[in-house]
Structures are given as structure tokens and as C-alpha cells.
Amino acid sequence: QAEISTIEVLLEAGQRLVTLHGPPGIGKTRLAIEIASRKEKDSAKPNRRWEGAFFVDLAEARSVEGICYAAAQSLDETLLQGVTAAETVAEIGAYMEKRGRTLFVFDGFDVIFEHAPATIGEWMRSVPNAAFVIATPFMAAAQVVAGDCPPDSGSTMDTLLRDLDPVLPEGCAPVD
């Protein structure tokens, strides 16, 4: 429960990117689903701080288009056909933007991490009301890395997430 509280405090403080790291089977997906569920419940309150939450399962995604398709399914939207990947990313961004302050949980991003700058990076730039939680096994020990920047661990995922600059402020650090 301490992890849930830590993540909720970070999101309420305005952190837009929280990455859940840990080995397979430790409970990252369960934790991410619980966070999304809490934000979704918050959206039903009269004095809500969140408009909703969406869980995006990336198990079948292998490309930018696959990530967008999975996001569209979660958002219950239909994507335009015959457009470029960049146009599809922009289309998902527009769907995200119209939902207000919303949490998007992406599970399984580790398989397609090379597409983080073109998807999460673009949505962080174009959808200022959105926050993102990414569950990935890229760290050897379980920890929560918070902020609008990745940890300093040097893993491939971290290196690619650093490519999200210039939207990521300096000085973010892991939170154990």
C-alpha cells in the first residue's frame, strides 16, 4: 500500500510520468491497475480531481500503430485508416486531450520501448492534462521512479525515455 500512496502523492503533485520498474511477477501490473481504478473512482466524485483513467494493454502491440490501436481500444475510439503513424499518434492525442485530466496506464511497454519517444513523448508534449504510468521490468530491483523524467540507471528503456527531452525537467530521481 505504501507504493500506491507514493504514486498517488506524485500524481496529485503534478507528476506526469511515473514508471513502475521491477522483475516479472512482482506486481507492477496489479499496482498500475489499482492506481487506474482509484483515479477512475475519483472521477465519479462531485469534487473530482481526475476525469478518468484508462488501462492500455500493449501485449499485442509491436509498432507505433499497434500502441495507438491499443490506446484507441481503451478509449473506445475508432482510428482513421490510411494515415501516417504520426497522424495516428496525433489522433490519439486529440482523443486523450478531450477527456481532460486523465491517467493513462500502459502495461507491456518494454516489448516496444523504442517507440516511447514517438508515442508517450508526443502525448506528453501535446496533451498537458494527461498523466502516464508505465509498467516495465527494465530494472533489476523493484522501485518506483517518479517525475517527468526517467531514472539514472542506464537501462535501454531509460536511455530511450531520455529522448523525450525537452519536455522532461532536470533533477528527477528514483524514489525507493
Phi and psi in degrees as GROMACS dihedral restraints (atoms count N, CA, C in turn):
[ dihedral_restraints ]
;  ai    aj    ak    al  type     phi  dphi    fc
    3     4     5     6     1   -63.5    20    10
    4     5     6     7     1   -37.9    20    10
    6     7     8     9     1   -63.8    20    10
    7     8     9    10     1   -41.4    20    10
    9    10    11    12     1   -62.3    20    10
   10    11    12    13     1   -45.6    20    10
   12    13    14    15     1   -61.5    20    10
   13    14    15    16     1   -43.3    20    10
   15    16    17    18     1   -60.9    20    10
   16    17    18    19     1   -46.3    20    10
   18    19    20    21     1   -65.0    20    10
   19    20    21    22     1   -43.2    20    10
   21    22    23    24     1   -62.3    20    10
   22    23    24    25     1   -41.5    20    10
   24    25    26    27     1   -61.8    20    10
   25    26    27    28     1   -43.4    20    10
   27    28    29    30     1   -63.6    20    10
   28    29    30    31     1   -44.1    20    10
   30    31    32    33     1   -65.8    20    10
   31    32    33    34     1   -41.9    20    10
   33    34    35    36     1   -66.1    20    10
   34    35    36    37     1   -27.6    20    10
   36    37    38    39     1   -79.8    20    10
   37    38    39    40     1    -2.4    20    10
   39    40    41    42     1   102.4    20    10
   40    41    42    43     1     6.0    20    10
   42    43    44    45     1   -65.2    20    10
   43    44    45    46     1   134.0    20    10
   45    46    47    48     1  -105.4    20    10
   46    47    48    49     1   -12.1    20    10
   48    49    50    51     1  -136.9    20    10
   49    50    51    52     1   118.5    20    10
   51    52    53    54     1  -124.3    20    10
   52    53    54    55     1   126.9    20    10
   54    55    56    57     1  -111.6    20    10
   55    56    57    58     1   125.7    20    10
   57    58    59    60     1   -96.8    20    10
   58    59    60    61     1   115.1    20    10
   60    61    62    63     1  -109.1    20    10
   61    62    63    64     1   148.5    20    10
   63    64    65    66     1   163.7    20    10
   64    65    66    67     1   161.0    20    10
   66    67    68    69     1   -65.1    20    10
   67    68    69    70     1   158.8    20    10
   69    70    71    72     1   -55.8    20    10
   70    71    72    73     1   139.4    20    10
   72    73    74    75     1    87.7    20    10
   73    74    75    76     1    -0.1    20    10
   75    76    77    78     1   -80.6    20    10
   76    77    78    79     1   -17.7    20    10
   78    79    80    81     1   113.2    20    10
   79    80    81    82     1    19.8    20    10
   81    82    83    84     1   -61.6    20    10
   82    83    84    85     1   -45.1    20    10
   84    85    86    87     1   -65.6    20    10
   85    86    87    88     1   -43.9    20    10
   87    88    89    90     1   -59.1    20    10
   88    89    90    91     1   -44.1    20    10
   90    91    92    93     1   -63.1    20    10
   91    92    93    94     1   -44.6    20    10
   93    94    95    96     1   -63.1    20    10
   94    95    96    97     1   -42.0    20    10
   96    97    98    99     1   -64.0    20    10
   97    98    99   100     1   -39.9    20    10
   99   100   101   102     1   -63.6    20    10
  100   101   102   103     1   -42.3    20    10
  102   103   104   105     1   -62.3    20    10
  103   104   105   106     1   -46.6    20    10
  105   106   107   108     1   -61.2    20    10
  106   107   108   109     1   -42.1    20    10
  108   109   110   111     1   -61.3    20    10
  109   110   111   112     1   -42.0    20    10
  111   112   113   114     1   -65.6    20    10
  112   113   114   115     1   -40.2    20    10
  114   115   116   117     1   -69.2    20    10
  115   116   117   118     1   -35.4    20    10
  117   118   119   120     1   -65.6    20    10
  118   119   120   121     1   -42.7    20    10
  120   121   122   123     1   -62.7    20    10
  121   122   123   124     1   -38.7    20    10
  123   124   125   126     1   -61.5    20    10
  124   125   126   127     1   -32.7    20    10
  126   127   128   129     1   -67.8    20    10
  127   128   129   130     1   -17.0    20    10
  129   130   131   132     1   -88.1    20    10
  130   131   132   133     1    -9.4    20    10
  132   133   134   135     1   -79.5    20    10
  133   134   135   136     1   148.3    20    10
  135   136   137   138     1   -61.6    20    10
  136   137   138   139     1   -36.1    20    10
  138   139   140   141     1  -100.9    20    10
  139   140   141   142     1    39.5    20    10
  141   142   143   144     1   -61.5    20    10
  142   143   144   145     1   149.3    20    10
  144   145   146   147     1  -104.8    20    10
  145   146   147   148     1   -16.8    20    10
  147   148   149   150     1  -124.8    20    10
  148   149   150   151     1   144.2    20    10
  150   151   152   153     1   -89.2    20    10
  151   152   153   154     1   -15.0    20    10
  153   154   155   156     1   160.5    20    10
  154   155   156   157     1  -179.0    20    10
  156   157   158   159     1  -148.0    20    10
  157   158   159   160     1   146.1    20    10
  159   160   161   162     1  -132.6    20    10
  160   161   162   163     1   133.3    20    10
  162   163   164   165     1   -99.1    20    10
  163   164   165   166     1   124.3    20    10
  165   166   167   168     1  -114.3    20    10
  166   167   168   169     1   111.4    20    10
  168   169   170   171     1   -88.7    20    10
  169   170   171   172     1   116.7    20    10
  171   172   173   174     1  -100.2    20    10
  172   173   174   175     1    19.1    20    10
  174   175   176   177     1   -56.5    20    10
  175   176   177   178     1   -35.3    20    10
  177   178   179   180     1   -96.6    20    10
  178   179   180   181     1    -8.8    20    10
  180   181   182   183     1   -76.0    20    10
  181   182   183   184     1   138.9    20    10
  183   184   185   186     1  -135.6    20    10
  184   185   186   187     1     4.4    20    10
  186   187   188   189     1  -153.7    20    10
  187   188   189   190     1   174.1    20    10
  189   190   191   192     1   -57.5    20    10
  190   191   192   193     1   -44.4    20    10
  192   193   194   195     1   -62.1    20    10
  193   194   195   196     1   -38.6    20    10
  195   196   197   198     1   -64.8    20    10
  196   197   198   199     1   -40.1    20    10
  198   199   200   201     1   -62.3    20    10
  199   200   201   202     1   -45.6    20    10
  201   202   203   204     1   -64.2    20    10
  202   203   204   205     1   -39.8    20    10
  204   205   206   207     1   -62.5    20    10
  205   206   207   208     1   -44.2    20    10
  207   208   209   210     1   -63.4    20    10
  208   209   210   211     1   -41.0    20    10
  210   211   212   213     1   -64.4    20    10
  211   212   213   214     1   -41.4    20    10
  213   214   215   216     1   -62.2    20    10
  214   215   216   217     1   -40.5    20    10
  216   217   218   219     1   -60.5    20    10
  217   218   219   220     1   -44.5    20    10
  219   220   221   222     1   -64.2    20    10
  220   221   222   223     1   -36.4    20    10
  222   223   224   225     1   -82.6    20    10
  223   224   225   226     1    -5.4    20    10
  225   226   227   228     1    59.1    20    10
  226   227   228   229     1    45.6    20    10
  228   229   230   231     1  -121.3    20    10
  229   230   231   232     1   156.4    20    10
  231   232   233   234     1  -107.8    20    10
  232   233   234   235     1   132.0    20    10
  234   235   236   237     1   -85.8    20    10
  235   236   237   238     1   148.7    20    10
  237   238   239   240     1   -66.7    20    10
  238   239   240   241     1   148.0    20    10
  240   241   242   243     1  -101.4    20    10
  241   242   243   244     1   153.5    20    10
  243   244   245   246     1    73.9    20    10
  244   245   246   247     1    26.7    20    10
  246   247   248   249     1  -116.3    20    10
  247   248   249   250     1   166.1    20    10
  249   250   251   252     1   -73.6    20    10
  250   251   252   253     1   165.9    20    10
  252   253   254   255     1   -60.9    20    10
  253   254   255   256     1   -42.1    20    10
  255   256   257   258     1   -62.0    20    10
  256   257   258   259     1   -38.7    20    10
  258   259   260   261     1   -67.4    20    10
  259   260   261   262     1   -35.9    20    10
  261   262   263   264     1   -67.4    20    10
  262   263   264   265     1   -41.4    20    10
  264   265   266   267     1   -60.7    20    10
  265   266   267   268     1   -43.8    20    10
  267   268   269   270     1   -63.5    20    10
  268   269   270   271     1   -38.4    20    10
  270   271   272   273     1   -62.8    20    10
  271   272   273   274     1   -45.2    20    10
  273   274   275   276     1   -63.6    20    10
  274   275   276   277     1   -40.8    20    10
  276   277   278   279     1   -57.7    20    10
  277   278   279   280     1   -40.6    20    10
  279   280   281   282     1   -66.3    20    10
  280   281   282   283     1   -39.3    20    10
  282   283   284   285     1   -64.4    20    10
  283   284   285   286     1   -40.7    20    10
  285   286   287   288     1   -64.0    20    10
  286   287   288   289     1   -45.6    20    10
  288   289   290   291     1   -60.0    20    10
  289   290   291   292     1   -39.9    20    10
  291   292   293   294     1   -69.7    20    10
  292   293   294   295     1    -9.6    20    10
  294   295   296   297     1   -91.2    20    10
  295   296   297   298     1    -2.0    20    10
  297   298   299   300     1    77.3    20    10
  298   299   300   301     1  -152.6    20    10
  300   301   302   303     1   -72.3    20    10
  301   302   303   304     1   105.4    20    10
  303   304   305   306     1  -135.8    20    10
  304   305   306   307     1   146.8    20    10
  306   307   308   309     1  -100.1    20    10
  307   308   309   310     1   133.8    20    10
  309   310   311   312     1  -119.9    20    10
  310   311   312   313     1   120.5    20    10
  312   313   314   315     1  -104.3    20    10
  313   314   315   316     1   121.3    20    10
  315   316   317   318     1  -109.1    20    10
  316   317   318   319     1   118.0    20    10
  318   319   320   321     1  -110.7    20    10
  319   320   321   322     1   131.9    20    10
  321   322   323   324     1    93.2    20    10
  322   323   324   325     1    19.4    20    10
  324   325   326   327     1   -68.4    20    10
  325   326   327   328     1   -20.0    20    10
  327   328   329   330     1   -59.9    20    10
  328   329   330   331     1   -28.6    20    10
  330   331   332   333     1   -72.7    20    10
  331   332   333   334     1   -26.4    20    10
  333   334   335   336     1  -128.1    20    10
  334   335   336   337     1    32.9    20    10
  336   337   338   339     1   -58.8    20    10
  337   338   339   340     1   -24.2    20    10
  339   340   341   342     1   -64.5    20    10
  340   341   342   343     1   -14.1    20    10
  342   343   344   345     1   -96.0    20    10
  343   344   345   346     1     5.0    20    10
  345   346   347   348     1   -57.8    20    10
  346   347   348   349     1   -47.4    20    10
  348   349   350   351     1   -61.9    20    10
  349   350   351   352     1   -36.4    20    10
  351   352   353   354     1   -78.0    20    10
  352   353   354   355     1   -17.5    20    10
  354   355   356   357     1  -114.5    20    10
  355   356   357   358     1   -78.0    20    10
  357   358   359   360     1   -56.5    20    10
  358   359   360   361     1   -43.5    20    10
  360   361   362   363     1   -59.1    20    10
  361   362   363   364     1   -45.4    20    10
  363   364   365   366     1   -66.6    20    10
  364   365   366   367     1   -40.8    20    10
  366   367   368   369     1   -68.2    20    10
  367   368   369   370     1   -33.0    20    10
  369   370   371   372     1   -65.3    20    10
  370   371   372   373     1   -35.0    20    10
  372   373   374   375     1   -74.4    20    10
  373   374   375   376     1   -40.0    20    10
  375   376   377   378     1   -98.8    20    10
  376   377   378   379     1   -12.3    20    10
  378   379   380   381     1  -125.7    20    10
  379   380   381   382     1    79.7    20    10
  381   382   383   384     1   -64.9    20    10
  382   383   384   385     1   -19.7    20    10
  384   385   386   387     1   -88.3    20    10
  385   386   387   388     1    -4.5    20    10
  387   388   389   390     1   -92.4    20    10
  388   389   390   391     1   146.7    20    10
  390   391   392   393     1  -122.3    20    10
  391   392   393   394     1   153.0    20    10
  393   394   395   396     1  -131.0    20    10
  394   395   396   397     1   136.1    20    10
  396   397   398   399     1  -118.3    20    10
  397   398   399   400     1   127.5    20    10
  399   400   401   402     1  -118.0    20    10
  400   401   402   403     1   125.4    20    10
  402   403   404   405     1  -100.6    20    10
  403   404   405   406     1   125.4    20    10
  405   406   407   408     1  -151.8    20    10
  406   407   408   409     1   145.4    20    10
  408   409   410   411     1   -89.8    20    10
  409   410   411   412     1    24.1    20    10
  411   412   413   414     1   -73.6    20    10
  412   413   414   415     1    -5.5    20    10
  414   415   416   417     1  -107.2    20    10
  415   416   417   418     1   151.6    20    10
  417   418   419   420     1   -74.3    20    10
  418   419   420   421     1   -32.1    20    10
  420   421   422   423     1  -118.1    20    10
  421   422   423   424     1   148.7    20    10
  423   424   425   426     1   -70.4    20    10
  424   425   426   427     1   128.4    20    10
  426   427   428   429     1  -157.3    20    10
  427   428   429   430     1   160.6    20    10
  429   430   431   432     1  -105.2    20    10
  430   431   432   433     1   124.6    20    10
  432   433   434   435     1  -107.1    20    10
  433   434   435   436     1   122.8    20    10
  435   436   437   438     1  -119.7    20    10
  436   437   438   439     1   161.2    20    10
  438   439   440   441     1   115.8    20    10
  439   440   441   442     1  -177.2    20    10
  441   442   443   444     1   -94.6    20    10
  442   443   444   445     1    27.1    20    10
  444   445   446   447     1  -147.1    20    10
  445   446   447   448     1   159.0    20    10
  447   448   449   450     1   -84.7    20    10
  448   449   450   451     1   171.1    20    10
  450   451   452   453     1   -74.1    20    10
  451   452   453   454     1   173.8    20    10
  453   454   455   456     1   -98.0    20    10
  454   455   456   457     1    30.1    20    10
  456   457   458   459     1   -78.2    20    10
  457   458   459   460     1   -20.8    20    10
  459   460   461   462     1    85.1    20    10
  460   461   462   463     1     5.3    20    10
  462   463   464   465     1   -69.4    20    10
  463   464   465   466     1   164.1    20    10
  465   466   467   468     1   -59.7    20    10
  466   467   468   469     1   -42.5    20    10
  468   469   470   471     1   -60.5    20    10
  469   470   471   472     1   -44.0    20    10
  471   472   473   474     1   -63.1    20    10
  472   473   474   475     1   -42.2    20    10
  474   475   476   477     1   -60.9    20    10
  475   476   477   478     1   -44.4    20    10
  477   478   479   480     1   -69.3    20    10
  478   479   480   481     1   -37.3    20    10
  480   481   482   483     1   -66.9    20    10
  481   482   483   484     1   -28.6    20    10
  483   484   485   486     1   -61.7    20    10
  484   485   486   487     1   -25.9    20    10
  486   487   488   489     1   -66.3    20    10
  487   488   489   490     1    -6.2    20    10
  489   490   491   492     1   -73.1    20    10
  490   491   492   493     1    -8.9    20    10
  492   493   494   495     1   -52.7    20    10
  493   494   495   496     1   146.7    20    10
  495   496   497   498     1   -96.0    20    10
  496   497   498   499     1    13.1    20    10
  498   499   500   501     1   -78.1    20    10
  499   500   501   502     1   -10.5    20    10
  501   502   503   504     1   -97.9    20    10
  502   503   504   505     1   122.1    20    10
  504   505   506   507     1   -72.5    20    10
  505   506   507   508     1   160.3    20    10
  507   508   509   510     1   -82.1    20    10
  508   509   510   511     1   160.7    20    10
  510   511   512   513     1    89.8    20    10
  511   512   513   514     1    10.4    20    10
  513   514   515   516     1   -79.6    20    10
  514   515   516   517     1   148.0    20    10
  516   517   518   519     1  -140.7    20    10
  517   518   519   520     1   156.9    20    10
  519   520   521   522     1   -62.5    20    10
  520   521   522   523     1   149.6    20    10
  522   523   524   525     1  -117.2    20    10
  523   524   525   526     1   118.2    20    10
